[in-house]
Each structure stands twice: as structure tokens, then as C-alpha cells.
Amino acid sequence: MAKHILLFGAGPGISMGIARRFGQEGFGVTLVSRQVEKLEKEIHTLQQAGINVHSMIADVADPNGVRRVVEEVTKQVGLPEVVVFNASSVEVRDVLGLNWPTVRTMNEVNIGGGFHVAQTILPEYLAQNKGCLIYTGGGQALHPHPEWVSLSIGKAGMRNLAQALAKRVEGTEVHVATVTVCGFVQESDSKYNPTAIAQVYWDLYQENPNAYRSEVIY
């Protein structure tokens, strides 16, 4: 049976680059989004490239939804070798104009979603002593901006979570890592384009257990 990658928070940028990169290596791909109908063009492009791709609807802020996705994918193709958490939520507004309920709602996705995915997949990975969980982080976690606080708080919290998880699985062949992307993702950028960024995820997946990195600041 072919290996499989599960991408939470799929969209037209980084996650599509990851889907292409792993698909080129023979991986089956499952894309998870709250609105998969927006991915029809990207899914068609992946299929045209010969990649076995499926889509599922779920909200990462809902732990039951996350669990349902993992269970269904595992039932259909086996436990995915790689899981990527790529979801994020943001409201661009001056920090003094934000209200806490808005920040809390964003963090249900940015931090809570990452927490739910880890709670669901890592026990399975640890039971089998294999598996790779990668988080998509952002430069806002390191260099916050007053108008992007709803995202920077979430990315900082997610980075902290991922580092704690990496320490939790130390000494095993389970790999937890974060790719902290410190630039604006666009196809025209020689560094921050989805294809170049996706290579970092592939490199992390390929790492030997005695040389696992827990973070790549890109």
C-alpha cells in the first residue's frame, strides 16, 4: 500500500506545494479544509499530475472532527506516515482595536487545532514507534506586528506546543517539527514559493532519527 500524507488546513499555497512534493514521491494525499470546494482547481491539477488525492471537510477547532478524519483515513489507507498541520486564522487589526473573544476564536484554530491533531495522531505514532508530524509556523511567532497580533499570538503558542511535543517524543522514531516560514508566500518569490518551502518538509521527513530537527526557521 502506498504511503500517505494528511494535510490539515489545506489551501492554495504551502499545502499544495507539499501535496505536489510528496505526491511526486508516490504518496497518496488527503487534503482537509473547512471549505474544500475552494480547492477544486488545485485538486484537479494534482490529479492531472497523476497524484492520488482526496479531500475531506473538517474544522480543526473541533476535536471530534479531527478524530473523525484520522479514523476515516486510517480505515481507508492505513495510518498516514506524515501529518501536516497548516491551518491558521487571523484578523488583521490594530492590537488596541482587537477584543479578546476574537483572539480566543483565532486561537481555537491556531493553537487548539494543533493541539487536537497532536492528541489524536501522536498516541498512534508512539504505539508504532514511527510517524512524522510537522507544523507550519510563521515569522510572526518570532517578530510580532501590532496589526497581526491575532496571528502572532497563535503562531507563538503553536510553536511552543510543537517544541514541547518534540521533547515528549525524544528517544523514539516519531518526529515532531515546525517549519517557521519568515516570509510572504507567493509563486514569484525565489525563496518563499510553495515548491521551495515544500522541499523543507520533505527534507524533515527524510531525516534519520538520530538527527531529527525540531524546527527549521526558513
Residue pairs with C-beta under 8 A, 6 or more apart in sequence:
1 77
1 78
2 26
2 27
2 28
2 52
2 77
3 26
3 27
3 28
3 81
3 82
4 27
4 28
4 29
4 30
4 73
4 77
4 78
4 80
4 81
4 82
5 18
5 19
5 22
5 27
5 28
5 29
5 30
5 80
5 81
5 82
5 83
5 84
6 30
6 32
6 69
6 70
6 73
6 80
6 82
6 83
6 84
7 15
7 18
7 19
7 29
7 30
7 31
7 32
7 83
7 84
7 86
8 32
8 58
8 60
8 66
8 69
8 83
8 84
8 85
8 86
8 87
8 113
8 117
9 15
9 32
9 33
9 60
9 85
9 86
9 87
9 88
9 113
9 136
10 16
10 19
10 31
10 32
10 33
10 36
10 39
10 55
10 86
11 33
11 38
11 39
11 86
12 38
12 39
12 41
12 42
13 185
13 194
14 86
14 136
14 181
14 185
14 194
14 197
14 198
15 31
15 84
15 86
16 42
16 45
16 46
16 194
17 193
17 194
17 195
17 196
17 197
17 198
18 84
18 86
18 194
18 198
18 201
19 29
19 31
19 42
19 46
19 51
19 53
20 46
20 49
20 51
20 194
20 195
20 198
21 195
21 198
21 199
21 201
21 202
22 29
22 82
22 198
22 201
22 202
22 205
23 29
23 46
23 49
23 50
23 51
23 52
23 53
24 49
24 51
25 202
27 81
27 82
28 51
28 52
28 53
28 54
28 77
29 46
29 51
29 52
29 53
29 54
30 53
30 54
30 55
30 56
30 69
30 73
30 80
31 39
31 43
31 53
31 54
31 55
31 56
32 55
32 56
32 57
32 58
32 60
32 69
33 39
33 55
33 57
33 58
34 57
34 58
34 59
35 57
36 43
36 55
36 56
36 57
39 55
43 53
43 55
46 53
47 53
56 69
56 72
56 73
58 65
58 66
58 68
58 69
59 65
60 66
60 85
60 87
60 109
60 112
60 113
60 114
60 116
60 117
61 108
61 109
61 112
61 113
61 116
62 116
63 116
63 119
63 120
66 113
66 116
66 117
66 120
67 116
67 120
70 80
70 120
70 121
70 124
73 80
74 80
74 124
79 124
79 125
79 128
79 131
80 121
80 131
81 130
81 131
81 132
81 205
82 131
82 132
82 133
82 134
82 205
83 117
83 121
83 131
83 132
83 133
83 134
84 133
84 134
84 135
84 136
84 201
85 113
85 114
85 117
85 133
85 134
85 135
85 136
85 158
86 136
87 109
87 110
87 113
87 114
88 109
88 110
88 136
88 138
88 151
88 154
88 155
89 105
89 106
89 108
89 109
89 110
89 150
89 151
89 154
90 106
90 148
90 150
90 151
90 154
91 98
91 102
91 106
91 150
92 147
92 148
92 150
93 102
93 147
93 150
94 146
94 147
95 146
95 147
95 149
98 149
98 150
102 150
103 149
103 150
103 153
106 150
106 151
106 153
106 154
107 153
107 154
107 157
109 154
110 151
110 153
110 154
110 155
110 157
110 158
111 154
111 157
111 158
111 161
114 135
114 158
114 161
114 162
115 161
117 133
118 133
118 161
118 165
118 176
121 131
121 133
122 131
122 133
122 165
122 168
122 169
122 174
122 176
124 131
125 131
125 133
125 169
125 174
126 169
126 172
126 174
129 172
129 173
129 174
130 173
130 174
131 174
131 175
132 174
132 175
132 176
132 177
132 204
132 205
133 165
133 174
133 175
133 176
133 177
134 175
134 176
134 177
134 178
134 179
134 201
134 204
134 205
135 158
135 159
135 161
135 162
135 176
135 177
135 178
135 179
136 178
136 179
136 181
137 155
137 158
137 159
137 162
137 178
137 179
137 180
137 181
137 215
138 151
138 152
138 155
138 180
138 181
138 182
139 180
139 181
139 182
139 183
140 148
140 151
140 152
140 155
140 156
141 152
141 155
141 156
141 158
141 159
141 180
142 180
142 182
142 217
143 182
144 152
144 153
144 156
145 152
158 178
159 178
159 180
159 215
162 176
162 177
162 178
162 214
162 215
163 178
163 214
163 215
165 176
166 176
166 177
166 212
166 214
166 215
167 214
168 176
169 175
169 176
172 209
173 209
175 204
175 205
175 207
175 209
175 212
176 214
177 204
177 212
177 213
177 214
177 215
177 216
178 214
178 215
178 216
179 197
179 200
179 201
179 204
179 215
179 216
179 218
180 215
180 216
180 217
180 218
181 192
181 197
181 218
182 217
182 218
183 189
183 191
183 192
183 218
184 192
185 192
185 193
185 194
185 197
186 192
186 193
187 193
187 194
190 196
197 218
200 216
200 218
204 213
204 216
207 213
